[in-house]
Amino acid sequence: MAQGILSGKKGIIFGALDENSIAWQVAMQAHAEGAQIVLTNAPVAMRMGAINNLATAINAPVIPADVANNDDMHNLIAKSMEHFGGGVDFILHSVGMSLNVRKGKTYTDLDYDFMHKTMDISAMSLHRLLQTCMKLDAIKEWGSVVALTYIAAQRTFPDYNEMAEAKSFLESIARSFGYHYGVAKKVRINTISQSPTKTTAGGGIKGFGAFYNYANEISPLGNASSQDCAKYCISLFSDYTRMVTMQNLFHDGGFSNTGVSHSVMQKFED
Ligand SMILES: NC(=O)c1ccc[n+]([C@@H]2O[C@H](COP(=O)([O-])OP(=O)(O)OC[C@H]3O[C@@H](n4cnc5c(N)ncnc54)[C@H](O)[C@@H]3O)[C@@H](O)[C@H]2O)c1
């Protein structure tokens, strides 16, 4: 039930591709909580058209931007400020893409041009976003930036491939920029480490179904849904979490602190 905890706040949401996207759920809930939103996605994602349905539903403009392109990023932030008549209160970075995963390259046979692209889109884009915002003074004091990540940044999940490196890189940028933006403007920057979730990006990982079911059986609360993830994002955008910054926050039903569960042990009984 919406409480209006983002009433009067303005934000930019990256990465809503279709209804399954985590960003889609965040946009719907942020709107329900009273926020005004600008939506953005890669020009190629725009052609799929679904984002326009979301834009209509929440009365938000869509400004295309490839997160790997400096000019696109500058244009997006400048146009968003024009639209809002000033800075924003929150930003969701919900973007990830690996060309090696997409092309079926395994971790021990990576194409390095693809890998550069993966790091640029999935990790450096957070730096590009924050640096652009800082230069344009686009985030208000006590503003909040959240990026989505996965526990493969800390522990090995063999089929997560080079995205493990991308997520480690992303989490490090959140910490480092969190320091600089905190000192400069009291802007807070965190990553949310989310359970496996059935989305386009998630489903692209080899063996995703087994991966999803395993995590669900290990986690005392089960896998966290994209709707629950959206609620957590909203709390981080709100004024109730003003002193939380530079953190990687697990939103995974307890997966990260569980060694094994009884239901998994039963499968290995001799
Ligand atoms: N699905 C999962 O299991 C899971 C788990 C943990 C973290 N995450 C992370 O959540 C975030 C959102 O992914 P999702 O699962 O909602 O999948 P999704 O496929 O719905 O979202 C990924 C988004 O990234 C966008 N994107 C890709 N390249 C881009 C570019 N060059 N410029 C701008 N946008 C670009 C896509 O268009 C898409 O909207 C990602 O960072 C992902 O790694 C996902």
The ligand as an SDF file (V2000), in Angstrom:
LIG
                    3D

 44 48  0  0  0  0  0  0  0  0999 V2000
   17.7040  -10.5510  -13.0730 N   0  0  0  0  0  0  0  0  0  0  0  0
   18.5480  -10.9480  -12.1410 C   0  0  0  0  0  0  0  0  0  0  0  0
   18.6530  -12.1440  -11.7890 O   0  0  0  0  0  0  0  0  0  0  0  0
   19.4120   -9.9090  -11.4420 C   0  0  0  0  0  0  0  0  0  0  0  0
   19.9880  -10.2040  -10.1900 C   0  0  0  0  0  0  0  0  0  0  0  0
   20.8160   -9.2560   -9.5880 C   0  0  0  0  0  0  0  0  0  0  0  0
   21.0530   -8.0430  -10.2330 C   0  0  0  0  0  0  0  0  0  0  0  0
   20.4750   -7.7800  -11.4450 N   0  0  0  0  0  0  0  0  0  0  0  0
   20.7700   -6.5080  -12.1170 C   0  0  0  0  0  0  0  0  0  0  0  0
   19.5900   -5.7510  -12.2280 O   0  0  0  0  0  0  0  0  0  0  0  0
   19.7620   -4.7990  -13.2760 C   0  0  0  0  0  0  0  0  0  0  0  0
   18.5260   -4.7960  -14.1610 C   0  0  0  0  0  0  0  0  0  0  0  0
   18.3990   -5.9930  -14.8620 O   0  0  0  0  0  0  0  0  0  0  0  0
   17.0240   -6.7840  -15.0110 P   0  0  0  0  0  0  0  0  0  0  0  0
   17.2460   -8.1200  -14.3930 O   0  0  0  0  0  0  0  0  0  0  0  0
   15.8730   -5.9570  -14.5850 O   0  0  0  0  0  0  0  0  0  0  0  0
   16.9840   -7.0790  -16.5970 O   0  0  0  0  0  0  0  0  0  0  0  0
   16.4930   -6.1920  -17.8440 P   0  0  0  0  0  0  0  0  0  0  0  0
   17.0200   -6.9070  -19.0300 O   0  0  0  0  0  0  0  0  0  0  0  0
   15.0430   -5.9710  -17.7590 O   0  0  0  0  0  0  0  0  0  0  0  0
   17.2510   -4.7980  -17.6440 O   0  0  0  0  0  0  0  0  0  0  0  0
   18.5570   -4.5290  -18.1390 C   0  0  0  0  0  0  0  0  0  0  0  0
   18.4650   -3.1730  -18.8130 C   0  0  0  0  0  0  0  0  0  0  0  0
   19.7400   -2.6990  -19.2530 O   0  0  0  0  0  0  0  0  0  0  0  0
   19.4780   -1.9340  -20.4210 C   0  0  0  0  0  0  0  0  0  0  0  0
   20.6990   -1.6770  -21.1870 N   0  0  0  0  0  0  0  0  0  0  0  0
   21.5470   -2.5960  -21.7370 C   0  0  0  0  0  0  0  0  0  0  0  0
   22.5210   -1.9670  -22.4230 N   0  0  0  0  0  0  0  0  0  0  0  0
   22.2950   -0.6230  -22.2950 C   0  0  0  0  0  0  0  0  0  0  0  0
   22.9620    0.5470  -22.7790 C   0  0  0  0  0  0  0  0  0  0  0  0
   24.0610    0.4700  -23.5430 N   0  0  0  0  0  0  0  0  0  0  0  0
   22.4430    1.7590  -22.4540 N   0  0  0  0  0  0  0  0  0  0  0  0
   21.3300    1.8610  -21.6780 C   0  0  0  0  0  0  0  0  0  0  0  0
   20.6710    0.7840  -21.1810 N   0  0  0  0  0  0  0  0  0  0  0  0
   21.1400   -0.4380  -21.4980 C   0  0  0  0  0  0  0  0  0  0  0  0
   18.5030   -2.8380  -21.1930 C   0  0  0  0  0  0  0  0  0  0  0  0
   17.8660   -2.1900  -22.2720 O   0  0  0  0  0  0  0  0  0  0  0  0
   17.5580   -3.2160  -20.0660 C   0  0  0  0  0  0  0  0  0  0  0  0
   16.5090   -2.2990  -19.9180 O   0  0  0  0  0  0  0  0  0  0  0  0
   21.0670   -5.1820  -13.9880 C   0  0  0  0  0  0  0  0  0  0  0  0
   22.1320   -4.4010  -13.4850 O   0  0  0  0  0  0  0  0  0  0  0  0
   21.2430   -6.6250  -13.5500 C   0  0  0  0  0  0  0  0  0  0  0  0
   22.5910   -7.0580  -13.6450 O   0  0  0  0  0  0  0  0  0  0  0  0
   19.6570   -8.6840  -12.0580 C   0  0  0  0  0  0  0  0  0  0  0  0
  1  2  1  0
  2  3  2  0
  2  4  1  0
  4  5  1  0
  4 44  2  0
  5  6  2  0
  6  7  1  0
  7  8  2  0
  8  9  1  0
  8 44  1  0
  9 10  1  0
  9 42  1  0
 10 11  1  0
 11 12  1  0
 11 40  1  0
 12 13  1  0
 13 14  1  0
 14 15  2  0
 14 16  1  0
 14 17  1  0
 17 18  1  0
 18 19  2  0
 18 20  1  0
 18 21  1  0
 21 22  1  0
 22 23  1  0
 23 24  1  0
 23 38  1  0
 24 25  1  0
 25 26  1  0
 25 36  1  0
 26 27  1  0
 26 35  1  0
 27 28  2  0
 28 29  1  0
 29 30  1  0
 29 35  2  0
 30 31  1  0
 30 32  2  0
 32 33  1  0
 33 34  2  0
 34 35  1  0
 36 37  1  0
 36 38  1  0
 38 39  1  0
 40 41  1  0
 40 42  1  0
 42 43  1  0
M  CHG  2   8   1  16  -1
M  END
$$$$
